[in-house]
Amino acid sequence: MNIGGSTLVSYPAGEVRGRSAVVATFPVGGRHGTVVAETPFHPLDHTWPDQPADTGTIGGLPVADCVTGAVMEGEETVHLGPDIPVRRGTPGWSWLVVHVTDAPVTDTEVELAVEAEARRALSAGHTACHLAALALNAALAGRWRKEVPADGLGHPDFDQTAITSSRIVPGGSVDVYRLGKSLRRRGFSAEGLSAELPEIAERANALLKEWVAADAPVWIDSPGPELTARRTWHCGLPGAEVSIPCGGTHLSRTSELGAVAVALDLSEDGAELTMRTTAG
């Protein structure tokens, strides 16, 4: 299968439409996979499946799924999602956006159209997720007894230290943090956390309200158009520009969120903290 290199992607710039040459088609279970040279579709990333895949059409056909694929140079088999046997960027492999449809794509060049409202809702959720993580870091800063890596605002990075899963949903996100022995050894104190959760959420929400009102700019820095490019989310918050590695989609200003709020829940055994973020 002559793919000719990794798929080029335009979604980091906010694109939702495009036209491109078809470079490969192949069966995917009982469905059909199509790879094009360049796409506006954001696929599900199997390595950190936080943001769901875009929906829309390719060549007029509904896209039932959109996933990451990889094929070794000179080989015919396209590996999909968790079946990919190598790390992203491994030399000799092409990394692909695979559009899955119920019917085969037969044209050699196709129009691609992402459902714009669905994309915007996920972009709002992802932007709010990053802001919420920064606000939570600030609200929990006083619970650290040891020095740990700091986030872009100088607070101990609880989010990156403790997170076990993150799921972007339309207009929000659900993030789960592990409060186990490993985190305590690193210096985090969970003593009395349950009783203090309302106050912690209040502190985080006050920051979020301030950041949304600031109408801060948001942008994605990408070193190239390839799917494998390591992209970074940036936000010019009051007093500091922050950055977080991220391959998702986002809004362009914090004011577009309307409002952001978090709710915090602790599991009965105190081992997990769940943060639910809503925007709008």
Disulfide bonds with the S-S distance in Angstrom:
none
